Amino acid sequence: MERFKVIPSLTFVEALKLALNKTLLFKGRSRRSEYWWTMLAVF
């Protein structure tokens, strides 16, 4: 069952850096931790 690759979760600062770098990039997906840390910072 090695179909799924385990990706470590991001810290708050790492998530915000990635989110700011991907602001105008409309391809691909973001990590779950990146999304939720960014939502926490926004609200």
N, CA, C and O atoms as CSV, one atom per row, in Angstrom:
chain,resi,resn,atom,element,x,y,z
A,1,MET,N,N,0.819,-1.205,0.000
A,1,MET,CA,C,0.000,0.000,0.000
A,1,MET,C,C,0.855,1.257,0.000
A,1,MET,O,O,0.624,2.156,0.808
A,2,GLU,N,N,1.777,1.331,-0.837
A,2,GLU,CA,C,2.629,2.516,-0.898
A,2,GLU,C,C,2.181,3.456,-2.001
A,2,GLU,O,O,2.998,4.168,-2.586
A,3,ARG,N,N,0.899,3.461,-2.284
A,3,ARG,CA,C,0.372,4.370,-3.302
A,3,ARG,C,C,0.393,5.811,-2.818
A,3,ARG,O,O,0.614,6.740,-3.595
A,4,PHE,N,N,0.162,5.981,-1.530
A,4,PHE,CA,C,0.062,7.326,-0.974
A,4,PHE,C,C,1.390,7.744,-0.377
A,4,PHE,O,O,2.001,7.018,0.406
A,5,LYS,N,N,1.813,8.915,-0.761
A,5,LYS,CA,C,3.068,9.453,-0.261
A,5,LYS,C,C,2.769,10.313,0.961
A,5,LYS,O,O,1.912,11.195,0.904
A,6,VAL,N,N,3.458,10.069,2.048
A,6,VAL,CA,C,3.240,10.828,3.271
A,6,VAL,C,C,4.002,12.147,3.173
A,6,VAL,O,O,5.221,12.169,3.007
A,7,ILE,N,N,3.258,13.237,3.279
A,7,ILE,CA,C,3.856,14.567,3.218
A,7,ILE,C,C,3.763,15.180,4.611
A,7,ILE,O,O,2.666,15.283,5.161
A,8,PRO,N,N,4.883,15.587,5.191
A,8,PRO,CA,C,4.822,16.175,6.527
A,8,PRO,C,C,4.035,17.477,6.525
A,8,PRO,O,O,4.025,18.211,5.537
A,9,SER,N,N,3.384,17.748,7.632
A,9,SER,CA,C,2.606,18.983,7.727
A,9,SER,C,C,3.544,20.183,7.864
A,9,SER,O,O,4.706,20.050,8.250
A,10,LEU,N,N,3.017,21.329,7.545
A,10,LEU,CA,C,3.816,22.560,7.537
A,10,LEU,C,C,3.636,23.329,8.837
A,10,LEU,O,O,2.614,23.207,9.513
A,11,THR,N,N,4.638,24.117,9.169
A,11,THR,CA,C,4.495,25.033,10.300
A,11,THR,C,C,3.743,26.269,9.826
A,11,THR,O,O,3.523,26.445,8.628
A,12,PHE,N,N,3.361,27.101,10.740
A,12,PHE,CA,C,2.601,28.312,10.423
A,12,PHE,C,C,3.358,29.200,9.434
A,12,PHE,O,O,2.786,29.652,8.442
A,13,VAL,N,N,4.615,29.447,9.698
A,13,VAL,CA,C,5.423,30.338,8.850
A,13,VAL,C,C,5.635,29.724,7.467
A,13,VAL,O,O,5.525,30.422,6.459
A,14,GLU,N,N,5.937,28.427,7.409
A,14,GLU,CA,C,6.131,27.762,6.118
A,14,GLU,C,C,4.863,27.815,5.275
A,14,GLU,O,O,4.921,28.045,4.068
A,15,ALA,N,N,3.725,27.602,5.915
A,15,ALA,CA,C,2.448,27.617,5.198
A,15,ALA,C,C,2.156,29.000,4.627
A,15,ALA,O,O,1.708,29.114,3.486
A,16,LEU,N,N,2.402,30.042,5.398
A,16,LEU,CA,C,2.148,31.396,4.905
A,16,LEU,C,C,3.095,31.777,3.767
A,16,LEU,O,O,2.684,32.444,2.817
A,17,LYS,N,N,4.348,31.360,3.856
A,17,LYS,CA,C,5.294,31.636,2.767
A,17,LYS,C,C,4.846,30.973,1.473
A,17,LYS,O,O,4.862,31.599,0.413
A,18,LEU,N,N,4.442,29.693,1.558
A,18,LEU,CA,C,3.976,28.986,0.360
A,18,LEU,C,C,2.713,29.619,-0.195
A,18,LEU,O,O,2.568,29.753,-1.410
A,19,ALA,N,N,1.796,30.010,0.683
A,19,ALA,CA,C,0.543,30.614,0.230
A,19,ALA,C,C,0.803,31.945,-0.476
A,19,ALA,O,O,0.177,32.236,-1.496
A,20,LEU,N,N,1.707,32.742,0.050
A,20,LEU,CA,C,2.014,34.022,-0.589
A,20,LEU,C,C,2.713,33.821,-1.930
A,20,LEU,O,O,2.492,34.587,-2.868
A,21,ASN,N,N,3.549,32.803,-2.022
A,21,ASN,CA,C,4.238,32.530,-3.285
A,21,ASN,C,C,3.295,31.973,-4.343
A,21,ASN,O,O,3.535,32.141,-5.538
A,22,LYS,N,N,2.223,31.311,-3.913
A,22,LYS,CA,C,1.277,30.693,-4.847
A,22,LYS,C,C,0.015,31.526,-5.046
A,22,LYS,O,O,-0.992,31.004,-5.525
A,23,THR,N,N,0.047,32.788,-4.696
A,23,THR,CA,C,-1.153,33.621,-4.758
A,23,THR,C,C,-1.767,33.666,-6.145
A,23,THR,O,O,-2.985,33.545,-6.271
A,24,LEU,N,N,-0.985,33.832,-7.167
A,24,LEU,CA,C,-1.512,33.942,-8.527
A,24,LEU,C,C,-1.272,32.682,-9.358
A,24,LEU,O,O,-1.410,32.708,-10.581
A,25,LEU,N,N,-0.921,31.601,-8.709
A,25,LEU,CA,C,-0.708,30.326,-9.391
A,25,LEU,C,C,-1.987,29.504,-9.287
A,25,LEU,O,O,-2.387,29.118,-8.189
A,26,PHE,N,N,-2.622,29.237,-10.408
A,26,PHE,CA,C,-3.901,28.550,-10.398
A,26,PHE,C,C,-3.797,27.101,-10.844
A,26,PHE,O,O,-4.784,26.521,-11.295
A,27,LYS,N,N,-2.624,26.516,-10.724
A,27,LYS,CA,C,-2.414,25.107,-11.048
A,27,LYS,C,C,-2.067,24.352,-9.775
A,27,LYS,O,O,-1.503,24.916,-8.837
A,28,GLY,N,N,-2.406,23.091,-9.755
A,28,GLY,CA,C,-1.999,22.244,-8.650
A,28,GLY,C,C,-2.887,22.385,-7.427
A,28,GLY,O,O,-3.966,22.976,-7.474
A,29,ARG,N,N,-2.406,21.833,-6.354
A,29,ARG,CA,C,-3.168,21.832,-5.110
A,29,ARG,C,C,-2.277,22.269,-3.960
A,29,ARG,O,O,-1.051,22.185,-4.036
A,30,SER,N,N,-2.903,22.730,-2.909
A,30,SER,CA,C,-2.144,23.077,-1.717
A,30,SER,C,C,-2.320,21.973,-0.681
A,30,SER,O,O,-3.269,21.192,-0.745
A,31,ARG,N,N,-1.423,21.919,0.243
A,31,ARG,CA,C,-1.525,20.940,1.319
A,31,ARG,C,C,-2.630,21.357,2.275
A,31,ARG,O,O,-2.988,22.531,2.360
A,32,ARG,N,N,-3.154,20.391,2.979
A,32,ARG,CA,C,-4.218,20.675,3.946
A,32,ARG,C,C,-3.733,21.641,5.022
A,32,ARG,O,O,-4.453,22.571,5.382
A,33,SER,N,N,-2.521,21.434,5.541
A,33,SER,CA,C,-2.001,22.316,6.584
A,33,SER,C,C,-1.760,23.725,6.046
A,33,SER,O,O,-1.966,24.708,6.758
A,34,GLU,N,N,-1.327,23.821,4.796
A,34,GLU,CA,C,-1.131,25.142,4.184
A,34,GLU,C,C,-2.452,25.900,4.112
A,34,GLU,O,O,-2.517,27.088,4.427
A,35,TYR,N,N,-3.494,25.203,3.696
A,35,TYR,CA,C,-4.815,25.828,3.581
A,35,TYR,C,C,-5.319,26.307,4.946
A,35,TYR,O,O,-5.752,27.452,5.075
A,36,TRP,N,N,-5.268,25.447,5.956
A,36,TRP,CA,C,-5.849,25.814,7.253
A,36,TRP,C,C,-5.038,26.858,7.995
A,36,TRP,O,O,-5.616,27.704,8.676
A,37,TRP,N,N,-3.720,26.828,7.887
A,37,TRP,CA,C,-2.922,27.881,8.519
A,37,TRP,C,C,-3.188,29.229,7.859
A,37,TRP,O,O,-3.236,30.258,8.532
A,38,THR,N,N,-3.359,29.217,6.547
A,38,THR,CA,C,-3.663,30.465,5.836
A,38,THR,C,C,-5.041,30.980,6.227
A,38,THR,O,O,-5.213,32.183,6.427
A,39,MET,N,N,-6.013,30.101,6.339
A,39,MET,CA,C,-7.364,30.514,6.757
A,39,MET,C,C,-7.342,31.097,8.171
A,39,MET,O,O,-8.047,32.064,8.462
A,40,LEU,N,N,-6.531,30.504,9.045
A,40,LEU,CA,C,-6.398,31.030,10.408
A,40,LEU,C,C,-5.805,32.430,10.392
A,40,LEU,O,O,-6.252,33.299,11.141
A,41,ALA,N,N,-4.808,32.660,9.552
A,41,ALA,CA,C,-4.183,33.983,9.467
A,41,ALA,C,C,-5.142,35.010,8.869
A,41,ALA,O,O,-5.129,36.174,9.271
A,42,VAL,N,N,-5.965,34.596,7.924
A,42,VAL,CA,C,-6.902,35.510,7.279
A,42,VAL,C,C,-7.990,35.967,8.256
A,42,VAL,O,O,-8.345,37.144,8.308
A,43,PHE,N,N,-8.501,35.020,9.017
A,43,PHE,CA,C,-9.581,35.359,9.961
A,43,PHE,C,C,-9.039,35.821,11.274
A,43,PHE,O,O,-9.807,36.145,12.180
